Amino acid sequence: MIEYFVIGKIVNTQGIKGEVRVMPSTDDINRFKKLKEVLVCQKGKNETYKIESVRFHKQFVLIKFENVNTMNDAELLKNSEIKIHKDLAIPCGKDEYYISDLYGMKVISDEGEELGILQDIIVTGANDVYVVKNEESEILIPAIKQCILKVDVANKIMEVHLLEGLR
């Protein structure tokens, strides 16, 4: 299982005092206000940064880290991912799952047929769509209650009901 979640990417600097502009990749951007520190991942290396302040501007989260005090300091963090440990993630509600836990799940039908492995998730306006692949085919399964019957994260198994026309 994945130990860290990416919650944003530093896309630019903001001003001259060391703030960074972050494009969030989390559903709840207010979560940034609750964090005291984050991991900044750059070129495969994770480094802990303490958060001094957080504010919002348009679709961006503006973060000021301790010891990042100039635009030049902030420029060095550009294109880095911001990660948090899974323990700091917002808990899932009933019938909710972290996307990262779904990848690689074995998908079986309610009739016991092994359909393949969940390889990708397509995010659409209405509902997500799970891309399940096996050696011969690919099946697109909408992430709706009529199709997704059971998700066993611990055993990496998803049971689905294939509506007519999904094959």
N, C-alpha and C positions, 0 to 999 in steps of 0.2 A: 504494500500500500504506500501511497505517496505521503511523505511526512510534511511537506510544505505546499502551500497554495500560492499561486501568483495572484495578487490582487490589483496589480497595476503596472504600468510601464512609464518610466521617466522619458518624456518626449522632448523636453526643452528646459531651458532656464526661465526664471521669472524675475525680472528686475535685476538689481545690482548687488543685493544683499545676501545672495546664496540660496534663494528659494528655487525649488524645482517644480516643473509643471508635469503632473502625472495624469495619464489617461487611465481611469479606473477600469478594472475588468471584474468587478464585484457588483452584485445586485444592489447592495446597500452602501452608498458612498459615505454615509455618516459613520460607518465603522472606523474610518480613518481617525476620527476624533477620539475614539476610545483606545487607540494604540499608543503605547509609550515608546516602542522601538520596533523596527522592521529589519528584515534582511534585504540588502541590496545586492542583487546578483549581476555581476558584470564579467563577461568572458569566462563563465564557468566557476567563478569564485564568489562565495557568499561572505558578505561583511555586515556586521550589525551596526545600525545607525539609530541613535536616539532622536526621537521627534521633539522638536522645540515648539512648533506650532503647525496648525492645519487650518486652511480656509478654502473656500470654493469660489470658482470663477467660471461661468458658463458650464461646459461639460468637464472641466478639469478640476483636479484636487491640487492645491498649491501647498507644498510641504517645505518647512524650514527645518533642516537637521542641525543638531549641535555640531559645532566645529566645521560647518560648511558655511563660510561667511562672505564669500565673494562670488561674482558671476563665474570667474575662472574655476573655483572649487566646484560649483554646481555643474559646470560644463563637462567636467570629468565623469559625472554620473549619467550623462545623457545616453539613452538607449538601454539603460539597465532595467531589469525587472525588479519589482518590489514583491517580496514574499513574506508570508507569516507562517508560523508553525501551525499544524493542523489543530492543535489544542486551542488556539486562539480563534478558530473559525466560528462563524455563527452557527449554532446548532440547527440541524435540519428538523423540519416539522414532520408530521405523519405523512407517509408516502412521498417524502422528499429525499433526495440523495445527492451527494457531491458528484458532479460529473466525472471527476477523476476516478471515482470508485467504480463507475460503470464500464469504463474501457476494459476490454479483454474478458468480459463476462461471457460464459457459455450461455447461449440462448436456446431454450427448448420450448416446444409447443405444449399446449395443454393436453395433447394426445400422445406426448412422450417422444416426439420426433426431435432430434438434434438439428437445429437450424443453422448453427454456426456461432461465430464469435462477434460480439459487438465491437466493431472497428472504428466507428466514427459517429458523431452526433451533429445533426444539421439543426441549427437554430432558425426557426421560422417565426412569423408573427403570431400564429395561432398556438402551435405546440411544437416541441422538439420532435425530430424524427431520428430514430436509431437505425444506423446502417449495419446490418448483420451480414457477414460474409462467410461462405464456406468454399470448398475447392471448386464447386461447379457454378455457384450463383451468388447473387446479392439480393437481399430482401430489405425493403424500407418499411419500418414499422413505426407508426405514429405513437408518440408517448402520451397515450390517453388511457383512462381507466378501463375502457372496453378491451384494450389490447394488452396492457401490461398488468398481469395478474399477480405476480409475486417477484420481489427482488430480494435475493439473499446475498448481501454484501460480503458476509464472512466467508461463504463458500463460492462466491463469484458465479452465481447461477441466477438467470432471469427466466421466469416462466411467462409465456405470452399466449394470447389467443389471436390467431390470424383471421381477421375479418375477410369476407369474400373479396377477391380481387387483389389481395396483397401479394400473391405469389407471382 
